[in-house]
Amino acid sequence: MWYGVFLWALVSSLFFHVPAGLLALFTLRHHKYGRFMSVSILLMGIVGPITAGILTSAAIAGVYRAAGKEMIPFEALTLGTGQTFCVVVVSFLRILATL
């Protein structure tokens, strides 16, 4: 059960981070240190869901198991993409708070 939520969180995170990393690589390709920002964006798109995504997916699956409820694939899709949406919203709010 947790594996489905985790996979959707990973895929949806890559859906956001790969274009952002490619855009950063394209725009900062001539900068001495700026080109490494794209690598960090891509790493956060993979490392973030692997570390935090596993924990939150396991917590969601634990709640479902404790409630004795089955999880249909659409619920896994919704919960996995919801995790990524929350991360994206928090990321944008943190950037705006520093301006």
N, C-alpha and C positions, 0 to 999 in steps of 0.2 A: 504494500500500500504506500509506504513512504517513498519507494523507488519511483513510482509514477509522478508523484508531486515533485520529487527532486529532479527528474529528467526534464519536466516542463519548466522548472525554474532555471535550469542550466541552459536549455535551448532558448528561452525567452531572454535570458541575460545576454547570451551571445548575439541574439538578434539586435540588441541595442548597442553592445560594446564593439562589435566588429566594424560596423560602419563608422562609429565615432573614432576608433583607432585608426582606420584607414584615412579618414578625413584629417586627423591630426598628423599622420605620417605624410600625407600629401602636402599639407600647408606648412609643415615645419621641416621639410626634408633638407633644406639648406642651412638650418640653424645648427650651431655647434652642439648644444645640449638638448635642444627642444625635440629632436627626433626620438629621443628616448622616452618622451611622454607617451607616445603612441604605444610603446611596448608596455608601459605601466597600465594604460587603459585596457589593453588586451588581457594582461595578467589579472586585473581586477575583474574582468568579465568571466574569467575561468576560476580563479582562486576564491572569490567571494561566494559564489553559489556552492562550491565544493565544501567550504568550511561552514559557513553560516546556513547554507541551504540544506545541508544534511541534517543539522540540528533542528531547524524549524520544521522540516518535512517529517522528521521522526516524531516531533512533538504533535504535529497535526495528526499523524497516523495513530499515535498513542491515544489521542482524544477519541478518534473514530473507533478504535478497538475497545476502549473502555465503555463507550456508549453502545457497543454491539452493532454498529452500523456498517454496512458495506459502502465502499467508495466506488462510484462509477467513473469511467475515464474522463467524462466531462468535468466532474468535480476536481479531479487531479489537475486537469488543464486550468481550470479557474483558480485553484489555490496556488499552483506553480507560477502562473503569470501574475497573479496578485502579489506574490512575494517580490517579483521583479519590479512591478509597478511601484510598490512601497519604497524599494531601494532607490529607484529613479527619482521619485518625488522628494525623498529626503536628501538625495544628492543635490538636486537643483535648489532646494531651500537652503542648504548649507552654503552653496556658492553665493546666492543672493544676500545672505546675511553678512558676508565678508565685504560686500561692495560699499 
